[in-house]
Amino acid sequence: MTIVQPQSVLPDPREHPLSPLGVLQEVGLGGRSTIYDLAKRDALPVKVVRCGHLYRVRTIDVYRLVGLPVPGEAGDDAA
């Protein structure tokens, strides 16, 4: 099993404020079916935005969920 560092799969929230649900799978929140089922029931621990038939999550919420500093926020030296 390969362990992926969350910061290597998460886009910069300043450039991509919304990300597809697949990023939750990439950071280890669960499998595709589970994540989509939770999104449909509005039971994910992040804000879900529905765009027609597409589901997106706020990238900044994913950073916070996995405990990473959010690029561009106060206290972030990478800004």
C-alpha positions, 0 to 999 in steps of 0.5 A: 500500500502506498501512502500519499502525503495530502499536500501532494494531491491537494491543489492550492485553494487560492487557485482552485477553491473547489475540488472534486470529491476524488480528493477526499479519496486521495487523502484517505477518507474512504472509497469512491462509493462511500464518499459519494454516498456520504455526499448525497446524504450531506454527511461528509465532514466538509462543505459539499457544493452541488453543481448540477450533477457534479459534487465539489468540496471546498479545498480549504475545508479539506486542508483543515480536515487533514490538519495542514496549514492553508496556503495564504492564511495568516501564519503561513510562510509559503504565501 
